[in-house]
């Protein structure tokens, strides 16, 4: 996939890359940070390996449930996760791919999250209707809180 219809969020996390990786690999931990502020998540399955699944329901503050299924396309431990969200018939969302990069330097980790959409309309829908830019920023902030609590 190219980056023609991509949104990007970055954050310098005050925790070592091992703590960021640990926050990604434990269903109890990921349930505490997955999703924007005000959301909580129920993880049904978390198998962080190529071909593995991440099946999670995000519960919005208004009571709306957002079922998400991700398939890990590739996994490079402590460096990169590439995964595809299979989309949502309920919310009219097409499948899209995300790339999560981690670069550790001592006690900090630079993370970059790219969400790659296949059309301008898919990107628009995520950005305008689901506030994906702000939601991604908040997700990374919550990830930092979790990673700092385990480092």
N, C-alpha and C positions, 0 to 999 in steps of 0.2 A: 504494500500500500504506500502511496505517496502522502505528502503532508498538505495537499491542497485544501482540505476541509478539516483542519486539526485545531484543537484547543490545547493549550499548554499551561500547566501549573508547575511552579518550582518552589522549593523551600529548603533552606539550610536548617537541618534538624540538629539540635544540640544533644545528640546521642550517637554512639558508634554504630557503624553499619551492622554489626552483629545484633544490636538491639532492634534496629529497624527490621532486619530479616526475621527475628524472633516474633515481632508483632504481626508479621505476615503469615506466620506458620503455625499459629495456635488459634483454634476456632473461638476460644473464650476471649482471647486478646483482640482478634480482628472484629469480633462482635461489638467491642467497646469503641472502636474508632471508625468503622466502615460507614460512610454516609456523611451528609452535611450536619452541621450543628443542629441539635434538637431532635435528630433521628436516633432511633435505636435499631439494632439489627438482630435477627435470629439466623444463625448459620446452620444449615441443614447438612452441608458437606463441604469439606475443605481438603483438597488433595493437591498440594503445590508440587506438581511435576508435569512434564510435557504430556499433554493429553488428559491431565487431571481436571477435576471440576471444582468450582466454587459456587455453591448453591446457597443463596442468601436472600432473605426477605428484609427489606428496609421498611421500618414502621415510621411514617411521617408524624409530625406533631399534631396534625389534624386527624389522625386515625387512618389515613390511607396507607395501604400496604403496597409496596413495590417489589414484586418478585423479580429477582435477577439471577441469571445463570451465566457463568463465565467458564470458558474452556481455556486452559493454559496451552498456548501455542508453543512457547519455549520458556525454559527456566534456566537461568545462569545464577546459581546461588551467590548471594551477596552483591550481585551486579545488576541483573535485569530480569524482569518478568514481562512477558508478552502474552496477552490474553484477549479473547474475543467474548464480548457480551452478545448472546444469541438474539437479542432484541425482545420486543414486547408487543404482542398482538393487542393486548388490553390498552396500551397507551400509544399504539401506532408508531412504534420505534423500530427502525431497521437495525440489523446487527452492525456492530462497530468494533474496532480493535483498539486496545490500549497498550501503551508501552510505559513501563515503570522502571526508570533507571536510578541506581544508587551508586554514589561515589563517596567512599569513606575516606576521611582524613583524620586519623586520631580519634578524638572524641566527638567529631561532627560528621554528618552525612548530608551531602547535597542530593536531593531527590528531584526528579523531573517526571511528571506524569503527562503523557500525551494521549488524547482521545482522538482517534482518526475515524472520521465519518466518510462515507462513500459519495455523498452528494451535499450540495450547499443546503438543500432543504432539511436533510437529517441534522446537519450542524445547527442550522437556525432553530429547529425545533428543540434541540437539547439546550441551546444557549438561552433562547427567549422563553420557552414554556417551562423548562425544568431548571433554569438558572445554573447550568452546568459549570460555568466559569467560577462563580462564587462558591458553589457546592464543592468543586475540586479543591479550591483554596482551603475551605473549612475541613475537608477530609484530611488534607495534609497536616493541618494544625492539630487535629485530633490524633493523627498518627504520631506526631511528635510527642504529645502528652503521654501516649501509651508507651512509646519507645523510651522516653525519659524515665518512666516508672519502672522499667525492667533493666535499665542499664546500670 
